[in-house]
Amino acid sequence: ITMKILFTLCLLSVFLLFTVCCLSKSLPEQDCICSIPLCQTVYTTTTAYNGSGSIPSEINPTKSCLSSGEKNDAWYIFTAQTTGSVGFLITPFNGQDDYDWAIFNITNKPCSQIFTDAAMEVSCNYDANIGCGGVTGPNGTLSPCGQTEPLIPVIAGETYVVNVSNYSSSQNGYTIDFNSSTAIIYDNQPPQKLLMTASCSEKQLSLHFNEPID
């Protein structure tokens, strides 16, 4: 257990929010409430998502720049550990694939309000793949292709979800890289022991930490 407790999963608040996800779903991360918690800076999806999960109308095409709404998408979630800016790049394995994305602030509002509250969307890009090799994201370096946006300012403690939409509907997959962020967007501190108790028979040891651990 000594080695295992060195690895944190994510903030307790994020963990508790998303434990309601049904384990029977084949692809729960296609619904905002079951977003993938960010615990590292780079994620690779070898096979792209198909469909829009069990809740197919979470994004309102009349209130979001994603004019197609949800389309073969996946959700990611992070809580800013420090104040700064957040950026990422989505790089499809096939440079001809067209990915779009949107970011929503859910610090004080649930996923269910994204459809009706346009103010929750803080950044979005729906440009077509017109020569950037499919690369898109808020990386702060605006390209002539129109597929990139400015970095997103965040405050420590705020929680955001990122929707990645596969307009091309291909199955080639992609990588999403958050290394352009200046803010720390996942818990990189080891868990702290809060309490340790033992039964009178000394056959049971109970350890309590300040956050979930692997």
FIMARLO-417871 format. One record per residue: residue number from 1; residue in one letter; x, y, z of N, C-alpha, C in turn. Coordinates in steps of 0.02 Angstrom, whole numbers, padded with zeros to 5 digits. Example, Ala and Ser with C-alpha at 12.3 -4.5 7.8 and 13.67 -1.06 7.14 Angstrom:
2
{1,"A",{00660,-00284,00390},{00615,-00225,00390},{00660,-00165,00390}}
{2,"S",{00642,-00112,00354},{00684,-00053,00357},{00645,00002,00394}}
//
This chain:
214
{1,"I",{00041,-00060,00000},{00000,00000,00000},{00043,00063,00000}}
{2,"T",{00107,00056,00024},{00150,00115,00027},{00160,00144,-00042}}
{3,"M",{00171,00101,-00092},{00181,00126,-00160},{00116,00154,-00189}}
{4,"K",{00061,00121,-00175},{-00002,00142,-00206},{-00024,00210,-00182}}
{5,"I",{-00012,00226,-00119},{-00038,00290,-00094},{00000,00349,-00120}}
{6,"L",{00054,00337,-00156},{00091,00392,-00187},{00055,00419,-00248}}
{7,"F",{00006,00383,-00272},{-00029,00402,-00334},{-00100,00426,-00318}}
{8,"T",{-00112,00489,-00329},{-00179,00515,-00318},{-00221,00508,-00380}}
{9,"L",{-00286,00502,-00371},{-00332,00501,-00428},{-00350,00571,-00447}}
{10,"C",{-00395,00602,-00411},{-00416,00670,-00426},{-00445,00699,-00363}}
{11,"L",{-00468,00761,-00367},{-00498,00793,-00309},{-00558,00754,-00284}}
{12,"L",{-00567,00754,-00218},{-00624,00719,-00188},{-00690,00745,-00214}}
{13,"S",{-00694,00811,-00225},{-00756,00839,-00249},{-00775,00813,-00318}}
{14,"V",{-00725,00807,-00361},{-00739,00780,-00428},{-00758,00707,-00423}}
{15,"F",{-00723,00671,-00380},{-00737,00599,-00372},{-00809,00588,-00349}}
{16,"L",{-00830,00625,-00298},{-00897,00616,-00272},{-00950,00635,-00323}}
{17,"L",{-00936,00687,-00363},{-00985,00710,-00412},{-00999,00658,-00464}}
{18,"F",{-00948,00618,-00481},{-00956,00573,-00538},{-00961,00500,-00518}}
{19,"T",{-00966,00484,-00453},{-00977,00415,-00434},{-01047,00393,-00450}}
{20,"V",{-01091,00439,-00469},{-01159,00420,-00487},{-01161,00388,-00556}}
{21,"C",{-01107,00387,-00592},{-01106,00356,-00658},{-01121,00282,-00654}}
{22,"C",{-01161,00260,-00699},{-01181,00189,-00699},{-01126,00147,-00729}}
{23,"L",{-01104,00096,-00692},{-01049,00054,-00716},{-01069,00011,-00775}}
{24,"S",{-01134,00004,-00787},{-01156,-00038,-00842},{-01151,-00004,-00909}}
{25,"K",{-01141,00062,-00909},{-01135,00098,-00972},{-01070,00077,-01007}}
{26,"S",{-01073,00068,-01072},{-01013,00048,-01107},{-00965,00106,-01116}}
{27,"L",{-00992,00166,-01128},{-00950,00225,-01138},{-00980,00283,-01097}}
{28,"P",{-00976,00280,-01030},{-01006,00332,-00989},{-00976,00401,-00999}}
{29,"E",{-00912,00403,-01022},{-00880,00468,-01030},{-00909,00508,-01089}}
{30,"Q",{-00958,00481,-01123},{-00992,00519,-01175},{-01048,00561,-01146}}
{31,"D",{-01058,00559,-01080},{-01105,00602,-01046},{-01067,00647,-00998}}
{32,"C",{-01088,00710,-00995},{-01052,00759,-00954},{-01045,00737,-00881}}
{33,"I",{-01098,00709,-00853},{-01096,00690,-00783},{-01046,00634,-00769}}
{34,"C",{-01023,00600,-00820},{-00973,00547,-00812},{-00908,00564,-00848}}
{35,"S",{-00893,00628,-00851},{-00832,00651,-00885},{-00769,00617,-00859}}
{36,"I",{-00719,00611,-00902},{-00655,00582,-00882},{-00617,00633,-00839}}
{37,"P",{-00602,00617,-00776},{-00564,00664,-00734},{-00491,00667,-00758}}
{38,"L",{-00466,00728,-00767},{-00397,00735,-00788},{-00350,00722,-00730}}
{39,"C",{-00306,00673,-00738},{-00256,00657,-00687},{-00186,00658,-00718}}
{40,"Q",{-00180,00681,-00780},{-00117,00688,-00815},{-00128,00738,-00871}}
{41,"T",{-00074,00756,-00906},{-00080,00810,-00956},{-00094,00785,-01026}}
{42,"V",{-00083,00721,-01041},{-00094,00696,-01109},{-00137,00634,-01107}}
{43,"Y",{-00189,00633,-01148},{-00232,00575,-01154},{-00235,00554,-01228}}
{44,"T",{-00231,00490,-01240},{-00234,00463,-01308},{-00294,00417,-01314}}
{45,"T",{-00335,00431,-01365},{-00393,00389,-01380},{-00379,00354,-01446}}
{46,"T",{-00364,00290,-01443},{-00343,00254,-01503},{-00401,00244,-01552}}
{47,"T",{-00461,00235,-01527},{-00520,00228,-01569},{-00570,00282,-01551}}
{48,"A",{-00589,00322,-01599},{-00634,00379,-01585},{-00702,00355,-01561}}
{49,"Y",{-00737,00400,-01528},{-00803,00384,-01501},{-00856,00386,-01556}}
{50,"N",{-00908,00346,-01544},{-00964,00343,-01591},{-01028,00358,-01553}}
{51,"G",{-01068,00404,-01578},{-01130,00422,-01545},{-01120,00476,-01492}}
{52,"S",{-01170,00485,-01450},{-01167,00540,-01401},{-01191,00518,-01332}}
{53,"G",{-01182,00455,-01315},{-01195,00431,-01248},{-01268,00421,-01232}}
{54,"S",{-01282,00414,-01167},{-01350,00402,-01144},{-01391,00466,-01139}}
{55,"I",{-01356,00523,-01138},{-01390,00588,-01136},{-01369,00626,-01199}}
{56,"P",{-01404,00616,-01255},{-01379,00640,-01320},{-01388,00714,-01334}}
{57,"S",{-01424,00750,-01293},{-01438,00821,-01308},{-01415,00866,-01252}}
{58,"E",{-01351,00861,-01234},{-01325,00902,-01180},{-01301,00971,-01204}}
{59,"I",{-01286,00976,-01269},{-01263,01040,-01297},{-01316,01066,-01344}}
{60,"N",{-01337,01128,-01333},{-01389,01159,-01374},{-01356,01194,-01434}}
{61,"P",{-01368,01171,-01495},{-01336,01201,-01554},{-01356,01274,-01566}}
{62,"T",{-01410,01297,-01533},{-01430,01366,-01541},{-01397,01412,-01490}}
{63,"K",{-01365,01383,-01439},{-01332,01423,-01387},{-01257,01412,-01385}}
{64,"S",{-01232,01360,-01419},{-01161,01346,-01421},{-01135,01356,-01492}}
{65,"C",{-01070,01368,-01498},{-01042,01373,-01565},{-01039,01305,-01599}}
{66,"L",{-01050,01251,-01561},{-01053,01184,-01591},{-01121,01176,-01624}}
{67,"S",{-01125,01196,-01686},{-01189,01197,-01722},{-01218,01129,-01735}}
{68,"S",{-01179,01077,-01724},{-01204,01009,-01732},{-01224,00978,-01665}}
{69,"G",{-01216,01017,-01611},{-01229,00989,-01545},{-01177,00936,-01528}}
{70,"E",{-01198,00885,-01494},{-01153,00829,-01480},{-01146,00785,-01542}}
{71,"K",{-01083,00766,-01557},{-01072,00725,-01616},{-01011,00681,-01604}}
{72,"N",{-01024,00617,-01590},{-00969,00569,-01579},{-00919,00596,-01528}}
{73,"D",{-00944,00618,-01472},{-00904,00657,-01426},{-00886,00621,-01362}}
{74,"A",{-00839,00652,-01325},{-00819,00629,-01258},{-00809,00691,-01215}}
{75,"W",{-00816,00682,-01149},{-00810,00737,-01101},{-00751,00725,-01055}}
{76,"Y",{-00717,00779,-01037},{-00662,00778,-00988},{-00678,00831,-00935}}
{77,"I",{-00654,00821,-00874},{-00666,00868,-00820},{-00602,00882,-00781}}
{78,"F",{-00594,00944,-00759},{-00537,00961,-00716},{-00557,01016,-00668}}
{79,"T",{-00524,01019,-00612},{-00531,01073,-00564},{-00463,01107,-00558}}
{80,"A",{-00461,01171,-00572},{-00397,01208,-00569},{-00369,01207,-00498}}
{81,"Q",{-00307,01184,-00492},{-00274,01185,-00427},{-00241,01252,-00413}}
{82,"T",{-00223,01287,-00466},{-00192,01353,-00460},{-00224,01400,-00511}}
{83,"T",{-00218,01464,-00497},{-00243,01514,-00544},{-00194,01522,-00602}}
{84,"G",{-00219,01529,-00662},{-00176,01536,-00720},{-00218,01529,-00783}}
{85,"S",{-00191,01496,-00833},{-00227,01486,-00896},{-00225,01413,-00915}}
{86,"V",{-00275,01393,-00952},{-00281,01323,-00975},{-00281,01322,-01051}}
{87,"G",{-00242,01278,-01079},{-00241,01268,-01151},{-00231,01195,-01167}}
{88,"F",{-00252,01175,-01226},{-00241,01106,-01248},{-00240,01104,-01323}}
{89,"L",{-00215,01049,-01350},{-00216,01037,-01422},{-00245,00968,-01435}}
{90,"I",{-00292,00964,-01480},{-00319,00900,-01503},{-00285,00884,-01569}}
{91,"T",{-00251,00828,-01572},{-00215,00808,-01633},{-00242,00741,-01656}}
{92,"P",{-00281,00740,-01710},{-00308,00676,-01736},{-00253,00635,-01768}}
{93,"F",{-00259,00570,-01765},{-00210,00526,-01797},{-00213,00534,-01873}}
{94,"N",{-00271,00549,-01898},{-00280,00563,-01970},{-00287,00638,-01977}}
{95,"G",{-00240,00670,-02010},{-00240,00743,-02016},{-00299,00771,-02054}}
{96,"Q",{-00337,00728,-02087},{-00396,00751,-02124},{-00459,00752,-02080}}
{97,"D",{-00455,00723,-02021},{-00514,00720,-01978},{-00527,00789,-01947}}
{98,"D",{-00590,00805,-01940},{-00611,00870,-01915},{-00641,00864,-01845}}
{99,"Y",{-00604,00889,-01796},{-00627,00888,-01727},{-00648,00959,-01705}}
{100,"D",{-00700,00963,-01665},{-00723,01026,-01636},{-00725,01017,-01560}}
{101,"W",{-00733,01072,-01524},{-00731,01067,-01451},{-00764,01128,-01418}}
{102,"A",{-00782,01119,-01356},{-00810,01173,-01316},{-00793,01161,-01243}}
{103,"I",{-00785,01216,-01205},{-00769,01212,-01134},{-00824,01248,-01094}}
{104,"F",{-00847,01216,-01040},{-00900,01244,-00999},{-00878,01248,-00926}}
{105,"N",{-00897,01303,-00894},{-00882,01313,-00823},{-00941,01284,-00782}}
{106,"I",{-00928,01231,-00744},{-00981,01200,-00704},{-00966,01208,-00629}}
{107,"T",{-00928,01260,-00612},{-00909,01271,-00542},{-00971,01276,-00498}}
{108,"N",{-01020,01315,-00519},{-01079,01327,-00478},{-01144,01302,-00510}}
{109,"K",{-01137,01268,-00567},{-01197,01245,-00602},{-01185,01173,-00626}}
{110,"P",{-01236,01132,-00627},{-01228,01062,-00648},{-01226,01055,-00724}}
{111,"C",{-01204,00996,-00746},{-01202,00981,-00817},{-01270,00991,-00850}}
{112,"S",{-01323,00977,-00814},{-01390,00980,-00843},{-01410,01050,-00866}}
{113,"Q",{-01375,01102,-00842},{-01392,01170,-00862},{-01355,01194,-00924}}
{114,"I",{-01307,01154,-00948},{-01268,01174,-01006},{-01314,01187,-01066}}
{115,"F",{-01366,01147,-01073},{-01410,01153,-01131},{-01447,01220,-01133}}
{116,"T",{-01464,01247,-01074},{-01505,01308,-01072},{-01465,01371,-01055}}
{117,"D",{-01407,01364,-01024},{-01369,01422,-01001},{-01308,01434,-01046}}
{118,"A",{-01314,01480,-01092},{-01260,01494,-01140},{-01199,01522,-01105}}
{119,"A",{-01207,01554,-01047},{-01151,01586,-01012},{-01102,01534,-00985}}
{120,"M",{-01121,01472,-00981},{-01076,01421,-00955},{-01020,01404,-01004}}
{121,"E",{-01031,01418,-01068},{-00980,01404,-01118},{-00929,01460,-01118}}
{122,"V",{-00865,01443,-01103},{-00813,01494,-01098},{-00768,01496,-01159}}
{123,"S",{-00767,01444,-01199},{-00728,01443,-01260},{-00753,01387,-01304}}
{124,"C",{-00744,01396,-01371},{-00773,01347,-01417},{-00742,01358,-01486}}
{125,"N",{-00737,01304,-01526},{-00713,01310,-01594},{-00749,01258,-01637}}
{126,"Y",{-00777,01283,-01693},{-00815,01240,-01738},{-00789,01245,-01810}}
{127,"D",{-00727,01270,-01817},{-00699,01279,-01884},{-00684,01212,-01917}}
{128,"A",{-00690,01211,-01982},{-00676,01151,-02020},{-00601,01141,-02027}}
{129,"N",{-00581,01080,-02042},{-00511,01064,-02054},{-00493,01089,-02124}}
{130,"I",{-00460,01146,-02127},{-00444,01176,-02192},{-00369,01184,-02203}}
{131,"G",{-00330,01140,-02174},{-00258,01142,-02187},{-00213,01140,-02128}}
{132,"C",{-00241,01135,-02067},{-00199,01131,-02006},{-00184,01060,-01985}}
{133,"G",{-00198,01012,-02028},{-00185,00943,-02010},{-00231,00918,-01956}}
{134,"G",{-00288,00952,-01948},{-00336,00931,-01898},{-00323,00955,-01828}}
{135,"V",{-00265,00986,-01816},{-00247,01009,-01748},{-00290,01068,-01728}}
{136,"T",{-00319,01065,-01668},{-00363,01118,-01644},{-00361,01122,-01568}}
{137,"G",{-00377,01181,-01542},{-00379,01189,-01470},{-00362,01260,-01449}}
{138,"P",{-00374,01277,-01386},{-00356,01344,-01360},{-00284,01345,-01336}}
{139,"N",{-00237,01347,-01383},{-00166,01343,-01365},{-00133,01411,-01362}}
{140,"G",{-00170,01465,-01376},{-00141,01532,-01371},{-00103,01554,-01432}}
{141,"T",{-00090,01508,-01479},{-00055,01526,-01541},{-00105,01523,-01598}}
{142,"L",{-00132,01580,-01616},{-00185,01581,-01666},{-00157,01565,-01735}}
{143,"S",{-00187,01517,-01767},{-00163,01495,-01832},{-00206,01525,-01888}}
{144,"P",{-00179,01528,-01949},{-00219,01555,-02004},{-00277,01509,-02024}}
{145,"C",{-00276,01447,-01999},{-00330,01401,-02016},{-00393,01414,-01975}}
{146,"G",{-00388,01452,-01922},{-00446,01468,-01881},{-00466,01414,-01833}}
{147,"Q",{-00424,01365,-01823},{-00443,01309,-01780},{-00417,01316,-01708}}
{148,"T",{-00382,01371,-01692},{-00356,01379,-01625},{-00387,01442,-01593}}
{149,"E",{-00386,01443,-01526},{-00415,01498,-01488},{-00366,01520,-01433}}
{150,"P",{-00378,01578,-01402},{-00335,01600,-01347},{-00338,01553,-01287}}
{151,"L",{-00286,01555,-01246},{-00286,01517,-01183},{-00344,01541,-01140}}
{152,"I",{-00367,01499,-01096},{-00426,01513,-01054},{-00404,01529,-00983}}
{153,"P",{-00419,01589,-00958},{-00401,01605,-00888},{-00445,01568,-00839}}
{154,"V",{-00415,01540,-00787},{-00452,01503,-00736},{-00428,01525,-00667}}
{155,"I",{-00471,01514,-00618},{-00455,01530,-00548},{-00454,01466,-00509}}
{156,"A",{-00407,01461,-00462},{-00401,01401,-00422},{-00469,01383,-00390}}
{157,"G",{-00488,01320,-00396},{-00551,01297,-00368},{-00607,01292,-00418}}
{158,"E",{-00599,01323,-00476},{-00652,01319,-00528},{-00649,01252,-00563}}
{159,"T",{-00708,01227,-00582},{-00714,01162,-00616},{-00742,01172,-00686}}
{160,"Y",{-00711,01140,-00734},{-00730,01146,-00804},{-00737,01076,-00835}}
{161,"V",{-00780,01073,-00886},{-00784,01013,-00928},{-00767,01031,-00999}}
{162,"V",{-00733,00986,-01034},{-00713,00995,-01103},{-00749,00943,-01145}}
{163,"N",{-00784,00966,-01196},{-00817,00921,-01243},{-00777,00918,-01307}}
{164,"V",{-00757,00857,-01327},{-00721,00847,-01390},{-00768,00812,-01438}}
{165,"S",{-00782,00845,-01495},{-00831,00821,-01543},{-00797,00801,-01608}}
{166,"N",{-00814,00741,-01631},{-00784,00714,-01692},{-00832,00725,-01751}}
{167,"Y",{-00825,00782,-01784},{-00870,00798,-01839},{-00862,00749,-01897}}
{168,"S",{-00801,00725,-01908},{-00788,00680,-01965},{-00818,00611,-01956}}
{169,"S",{-00834,00594,-01894},{-00863,00528,-01879},{-00817,00470,-01897}}
{170,"S",{-00752,00483,-01900},{-00705,00429,-01915},{-00689,00392,-01851}}
{171,"Q",{-00652,00337,-01856},{-00633,00297,-01798},{-00558,00298,-01786}}
{172,"N",{-00524,00350,-01811},{-00451,00350,-01808},{-00422,00371,-01741}}
{173,"G",{-00461,00405,-01700},{-00436,00424,-01634},{-00396,00489,-01635}}
{174,"Y",{-00375,00510,-01574},{-00341,00574,-01566},{-00302,00576,-01501}}
{175,"T",{-00261,00627,-01495},{-00226,00642,-01432},{-00247,00711,-01409}}
{176,"I",{-00260,00720,-01345},{-00274,00786,-01318},{-00220,00802,-01266}}
{177,"D",{-00185,00858,-01276},{-00125,00875,-01237},{-00136,00942,-01202}}
{178,"F",{-00132,00942,-01135},{-00144,01002,-01095},{-00079,01036,-01073}}
{179,"N",{-00023,01020,-01104},{00041,01047,-01081},{00049,01122,-01093}}
{180,"S",{00006,01152,-01133},{00011,01225,-01143},{-00020,01264,-01085}}
{181,"S",{-00049,01230,-01037},{-00080,01262,-00979},{-00026,01289,-00932}}
{182,"T",{-00039,01347,-00903},{00004,01374,-00850},{-00025,01357,-00781}}
{183,"A",{-00090,01346,-00777},{-00121,01325,-00715},{-00113,01250,-00706}}
{184,"I",{-00107,01228,-00644},{-00108,01157,-00629},{-00180,01134,-00629}}
{185,"I",{-00196,01085,-00669},{-00266,01067,-00679},{-00283,00997,-00651}}
{186,"Y",{-00238,00967,-00615},{-00255,00905,-00580},{-00214,00902,-00516}}
{187,"D",{-00237,00863,-00469},{-00206,00858,-00403},{-00141,00820,-00408}}
{188,"N",{-00085,00855,-00400},{-00020,00822,-00404},{00013,00815,-00335}}
{189,"Q",{-00026,00823,-00282},{00000,00816,-00215},{-00019,00747,-00187}}
{190,"P",{00027,00714,-00152},{00011,00648,-00124},{-00043,00655,-00070}}
{191,"P",{-00083,00603,-00060},{-00135,00606,-00009},{-00106,00610,00061}}
{192,"Q",{-00143,00639,00107},{-00121,00645,00176},{-00163,00600,00221}}
{193,"K",{-00129,00566,00267},{-00165,00523,00313},{-00203,00566,00364}}
{194,"L",{-00267,00551,00372},{-00309,00587,00420},{-00317,00548,00484}}
{195,"L",{-00324,00482,00479},{-00339,00442,00538},{-00318,00370,00527}}
{196,"M",{-00293,00339,00579},{-00276,00268,00576},{-00302,00235,00640}}
{197,"T",{-00342,00184,00632},{-00370,00149,00690},{-00360,00075,00682}}
{198,"A",{-00355,00040,00739},{-00348,-00033,00739},{-00399,-00062,00787}}
{199,"S",{-00426,-00120,00770},{-00473,-00153,00814},{-00437,-00183,00874}}
{200,"C",{-00475,-00198,00925},{-00444,-00225,00986},{-00410,-00292,00973}}
{201,"S",{-00436,-00329,00925},{-00406,-00394,00910},{-00343,-00387,00867}}
{202,"E",{-00330,-00326,00843},{-00272,-00312,00801},{-00272,-00352,00736}}
{203,"K",{-00332,-00369,00713},{-00338,-00405,00650},{-00362,-00359,00594}}
{204,"Q",{-00377,-00297,00611},{-00402,-00251,00561},{-00370,-00182,00571}}
{205,"L",{-00346,-00154,00516},{-00316,-00087,00517},{-00354,-00043,00469}}
{206,"S",{-00377,00015,00492},{-00417,00061,00451},{-00379,00126,00440}}
{207,"L",{-00367,00142,00376},{-00332,00204,00358},{-00379,00251,00323}}
{208,"H",{-00378,00314,00342},{-00421,00365,00312},{-00376,00420,00283}}
{209,"F",{-00389,00438,00219},{-00350,00489,00186},{-00395,00548,00166}}
{210,"N",{-00364,00602,00147},{-00402,00663,00130},{-00429,00662,00059}}
{211,"E",{-00417,00608,00021},{-00442,00604,-00047},{-00439,00531,-00070}}
{212,"P",{-00476,00513,-00123},{-00473,00444,-00148},{-00402,00429,-00173}}
{213,"I",{-00381,00367,-00166},{-00315,00346,-00189},{-00322,00282,-00230}}
{214,"D",{-00272,00269,-00271},{-00272,00209,-00312},{-00238,00153,-00273}}
//
